[in-house]
């Protein structure tokens, strides 16, 4: 019976997250503060100027809390996962857990990723509830919305679309006429996980050239392909991940086919547990 650790991404942040973990791991917190140039404890617990919900701050904060949650889980329960996965930003914590890089290297990557994604303006996203990815894709085609991409295949009942802000605001509500139970325009500045993030991915590729990665000790499944990372594909997958769909349904189904029965969400919130229940 295989065990999977799932690490949440953007959207799972909340004020107060990590409080007990910051107390428990002062050395890692000090390492994080030195790398970031600000206090991660203050950001997560006090949320000055509402920064915790700004992409360039959200992503480092979630990475840190995800990693510290992993450390605590392993120490407290003496448990080692057979597979690790992470939803979008959460994939960095999964790669840390698998041994691809150390804590500070991962944080530097996430801080750069968050800055690049935060700088991408003019985009929008919407969650389409009650429709699977295929139905959404077909509906977008029928509406002539070829400028919109499917960003997240989250569950058979939740699909996220991404594109230019004006296009999302025009076409997303029309999906109600195509069978969606609810459409929620997301509070984001960029068209994440879409073709519009390719310039950010290209910049990230140049940044990644300065880094090298270690061999993976635990299999990690990539968002962009729903296939396992190889030691050679770490950089290329992280670049692709920025502008590719998050293939979460395929990831979960593929792991179940390999005998995974226990899925444990490691990090703040319970978003991934909710999606797991919807994937049959």
ZITA-V86306 format. One record per backbone hydrogen bond with DSSP energy under -1.0 kcal/mol. NH is the residue of the N-H (numbers start at 0). CO is the residue of the C=O. If there is no record, write none. Layout:
NH&CO, NH&CO
//
This chain:
1&258, 3&261, 4&82, 5&263, 6&84, 11&8, 15&43, 16&13, 18&15, 21&17, 22&18, 23&19, 24&20, 28&24, 29&25, 30&26, 31&27, 32&28, 33&29, 34&30, 35&31, 36&32, 42&38, 43&39, 44&40, 45&41, 46&41, 49&46, 50&47, 52&49, 53&50, 56&53, 57&53, 58&54, 60&56, 61&57, 62&58, 63&59, 64&60, 65&61, 66&62, 67&63, 68&64, 69&65, 70&66, 71&67, 72&68, 73&69, 74&70, 75&71, 76&72, 77&73, 81&2, 82&2, 83&218, 84&4, 86&6, 89&86, 90&87, 91&88, 93&89, 94&90, 95&91, 96&92, 97&93, 98&95, 99&94, 105&101, 106&102, 107&103, 108&104, 109&105, 110&106, 111&107, 112&108, 113&109, 114&110, 115&111, 116&112, 117&113, 118&114, 122&188, 123&162, 125&160, 126&183, 127&158, 128&181, 129&156, 135&131, 136&132, 137&133, 138&134, 139&135, 140&136, 141&137, 142&138, 143&140, 144&139, 145&143, 147&144, 148&161, 150&159, 151&159, 152&245, 153&151, 154&157, 157&154, 158&127, 159&151, 160&125, 161&148, 162&123, 164&121, 167&163, 168&164, 169&165, 170&166, 171&167, 174&171, 175&172, 176&173, 178&175, 179&174, 180&128, 181&128, 183&126, 185&124, 187&185, 191&189, 192&241, 196&193, 197&194, 200&196, 201&197, 202&198, 203&199, 204&200, 205&201, 206&202, 207&203, 208&204, 209&206, 210&207, 213&99, 216&97, 220&83, 221&226, 225&221, 228&219, 236&232, 237&233, 238&234, 239&235, 240&236, 243&239, 245&150, 246&222, 247&245, 248&152, 250&246, 251&247, 252&248, 253&249, 254&250, 255&251, 256&252, 258&255, 259&254, 260&1, 261&1, 263&3, 265&5, 273&269, 274&270, 275&271, 276&272
//
